[in-house]
């Protein structure tokens, strides 16, 4: 029984440590980088389509 309760105490401490590591604030830096990359991808795709199919609706 003592060993089981000791394991439970260790598990509870490790769970509390992981909960304190993440303070719950959003990661705006990572989100901003992803959004900028998405915009750049859209710009690149628009440029590529204009180069490959310059007269798209009127083949």
CNS distance restraints for C-alpha pairs under 8 A (distance, minus, plus):
assign (resid   1 and name CA) (resid   5 and name CA) 6.32 0.50 0.50
assign (resid   2 and name CA) (resid   6 and name CA) 6.11 0.50 0.50
assign (resid   3 and name CA) (resid   7 and name CA) 6.24 0.50 0.50
assign (resid   4 and name CA) (resid   8 and name CA) 6.29 0.50 0.50
assign (resid   5 and name CA) (resid   9 and name CA) 6.23 0.50 0.50
assign (resid   6 and name CA) (resid  10 and name CA) 6.32 0.50 0.50
assign (resid   7 and name CA) (resid  11 and name CA) 6.14 0.50 0.50
assign (resid   8 and name CA) (resid  12 and name CA) 6.11 0.50 0.50
assign (resid   9 and name CA) (resid  13 and name CA) 6.21 0.50 0.50
assign (resid  10 and name CA) (resid  14 and name CA) 6.24 0.50 0.50
assign (resid  11 and name CA) (resid  15 and name CA) 6.18 0.50 0.50
assign (resid  12 and name CA) (resid  16 and name CA) 6.16 0.50 0.50
assign (resid  13 and name CA) (resid  17 and name CA) 6.14 0.50 0.50
assign (resid  14 and name CA) (resid  18 and name CA) 6.29 0.50 0.50
assign (resid  15 and name CA) (resid  19 and name CA) 6.19 0.50 0.50
assign (resid  16 and name CA) (resid  20 and name CA) 6.20 0.50 0.50
assign (resid  17 and name CA) (resid  21 and name CA) 6.28 0.50 0.50
assign (resid  18 and name CA) (resid  22 and name CA) 7.00 0.50 0.50
assign (resid  19 and name CA) (resid  23 and name CA) 7.64 0.50 0.50
assign (resid  27 and name CA) (resid  31 and name CA) 6.45 0.50 0.50
assign (resid  28 and name CA) (resid  32 and name CA) 5.90 0.50 0.50
assign (resid  29 and name CA) (resid  33 and name CA) 6.31 0.50 0.50
assign (resid  30 and name CA) (resid  34 and name CA) 6.32 0.50 0.50
assign (resid  31 and name CA) (resid  35 and name CA) 6.16 0.50 0.50
assign (resid  32 and name CA) (resid  36 and name CA) 6.13 0.50 0.50
assign (resid  33 and name CA) (resid  37 and name CA) 6.19 0.50 0.50
assign (resid  34 and name CA) (resid  38 and name CA) 6.19 0.50 0.50
assign (resid  35 and name CA) (resid  39 and name CA) 6.28 0.50 0.50
assign (resid  36 and name CA) (resid  40 and name CA) 6.20 0.50 0.50
assign (resid  37 and name CA) (resid  41 and name CA) 6.07 0.50 0.50
assign (resid  38 and name CA) (resid  42 and name CA) 6.27 0.50 0.50
assign (resid  39 and name CA) (resid  43 and name CA) 6.23 0.50 0.50
assign (resid  40 and name CA) (resid  44 and name CA) 6.11 0.50 0.50
assign (resid  41 and name CA) (resid  45 and name CA) 6.14 0.50 0.50
assign (resid  42 and name CA) (resid  46 and name CA) 6.10 0.50 0.50
assign (resid  43 and name CA) (resid  47 and name CA) 6.17 0.50 0.50
assign (resid  44 and name CA) (resid  48 and name CA) 6.04 0.50 0.50
assign (resid  45 and name CA) (resid  49 and name CA) 6.08 0.50 0.50
assign (resid  46 and name CA) (resid  50 and name CA) 6.21 0.50 0.50
assign (resid  47 and name CA) (resid  51 and name CA) 6.26 0.50 0.50
assign (resid  48 and name CA) (resid  52 and name CA) 6.07 0.50 0.50
assign (resid  49 and name CA) (resid  53 and name CA) 5.53 0.50 0.50
assign (resid  49 and name CA) (resid  54 and name CA) 7.26 0.50 0.50
assign (resid  50 and name CA) (resid  54 and name CA) 4.82 0.50 0.50
assign (resid  55 and name CA) (resid  59 and name CA) 6.49 0.50 0.50
